[in-house]
């Protein structure tokens, strides 16, 4: 099992690509599902930047959504891809659509048994943990439960140190650390990512290179 869990992939995609032999296969499915609930008028420039960074790093990128799909269809569609990328956006919506489509169980088989590499950013990294934190729950979604993909036993908290999220962190986000049901938190800046391979993990900071 191999994972790259990022806060903002556009800042670290080039470094991730250096760790992979893309000559053996560089096809990456770019799952846009978490970005679907974005407010009307949002130009999704951040999503475009993330996609372009992966293209510039050497990945052959194809957009995809799991919304409205079923488990068998997704499995067939993903057969030829070497990398599965999950974008940022609304984590509650992503979990809902993962449950509806059966992706929440399929992704475990694809990563653990079929040797596909998972790359997540923001919401795509949060959902790699064991359970959706209370803070990220949004009203209006029909979740079966809060169980996520469960690749790791900790929860990523993205965009640490970003001015855009400073108030949100100090007033709300960090409060989840004191919930007795909350898994350990790892705070990531936009220039950091976590590499998980089998049972080992490490944090990489591209600013320290």
N, C-alpha and C positions, 0 to 999 in steps of 0.2 A: 504494500500500500504506500502510495506517495501522494502527498498533498502540498500545495503552496497556498497558504492563507495570508491574504494581503489586506491592508486597509484601503489603499488606492493603487490599483494595479498599474496605472499609467506611469507612476513614479518608479516602479520596480520591475516592469516586464522585461526590460533589457537584461537585468541581472538574472532573472529566472531562466531566460533563454540560454544563457551561458552555461547553466547547469544541466541542460538537456541536449541530447544529440538529435537535433531536428532532421538530420539527414536520414534517420531511420523512420521518420514519420512526423509530420508537423501539422496534421489536420486537427483543428480545434473547433469544437462546437461552442458558440457564444450564446449562452442562454440569457435572454433579455427579460424573462418573466418577472423578476422583482421590480423592474422599472415600469411595468404596465400601469400601475395605479397613480403614477406621477400626475400632478395637477395640470389642468389644461393651460397651455401657454408656456410650459416648461420646454425649452428647446433641447433638453437632454444632452447638452454639450459635454457634460461629464461622462456620459455613456459613450459618446462618439470618441472622446479622448482616450477612454479605456480601450475601445476597439482598435483605434489607430495605433496605440502603443504596442499592442500584441502583433499587429500586422508588421509594424516597423521592426519588431524584435525577431521576425522570421516565421511566425505562425501563419498557416493558411486558415483564415477565419470564415466561419459560416454562421449567420444568425439563426436562432431557433427559439421557440417558446414551447414549454410543456403544457401550457394552458389549452384545454380542450382535447388533449391527447390521452391515450391510455398506455398502460405499461408495455404491452406487446409492441405497439407502434413505436414508442420511444426506443425500445431495445433494438428494433430493426433499424431505425433511423441513425442510431449511434454506433452501429457496427463498425463503420469505417473510420471513426474518429479516434485519434490517439489521446487527445486532451479534452476534458470537459470543464468549461469555464462557466462559473455562475456570477452574474453581475451583481451590482449593488441595487438598492432600492428599498422596498417595503418587505421586511422579513416576515411579518404575519401573513401577508398575501402569498409570499413565496411558499411558506409552510402549508397554507391552505391548498394551493395548487399542487404541491408535491404530494399531499395526502390524496387529493381527488384523482390524480393521474396514476397513482401507484409508484411515483418516482421516489418517494421517501424510502421505499424498500429496494427498488431497482438500483438506485445509485450505489448502495452498499455492495451489491454484487459486481457492478461494473468496475468499481475501484479496488475492491479487495480480491476478487477472483479473476477478473479479466484484464488486470494490469493497466487500466486506463488511469491517467494522471488527472487529479482534480485541482483546479485553480479557482479560488474564490476571492472576491473582493467585497468588503463591507458586509452587506446582508448575506452574500455568498460565503463569507467566512464565519459569520455568526451562526448560521444554520448548520455548520459542520460540527458544532458542539453537541452536548447531550440533550439540552432542553432550552426552549425559547425563554429568555428572561422576561419577567413581568413587565419591565420597562418597555419592551418592544412589542407587547401585545396591543393590537389596534381593534377597536370596535367594528362590528359589522362582518367579521369573518367567521365562517363555520369550521372551526378547528376541532378535529377528533380529540386531540390532546396536544400538549406542548412539546412532545418528544421530537427532536430534530434528527439529523443524519447520524449523530453519535460516532463520528470518526475519532474524536478526541474527547478527553474528559475535562476540558476547560472551555470557557466562553471567550471569544474575541470581542473586545470593545474597540471599535475602529476610530480613527481620526483624532487620537489623543494629541493634544498640543495645538490643534487647529483653532485659530481664532473664531472660525465660523461656528464651532461647537463648544466654545469655552463656557458660556452661560449654561448650556444644556448639561454639560458634564458636571459642573460645580453644584448646580441646583437639583439635578435629577439623576443622571446616569450612575454616578458613583454610589448612590444610596442602595443599589441592588447588591452591593458587596456585603451588606449586613443582613441579607436575608438568609436564614439558615438552610433554605432549600436551594440556594444559588451555587452553581459550580464555580470553581476558582476562575477569576478573571485575568485575562492578559490584555493590557492596554497597548495598542500599536499606533505609532505615528504613521503618517502617510509614506514615509521613507523606509519603513520596516516591513518585513514579512516573516512568517514562520514556515520552516521546512519540516515536514513530518514524513519520516520514512520508517515503515514498520513500527517499532515501539520507541523510536527516538525522535526528538524534536529539538530545533534550535532556532533562535531569533537572529535574523540577518538585518543589519542596518546598512543601507547602501551609502549613507553619508560617511561611513567609517572606512570605506574602501579607498 
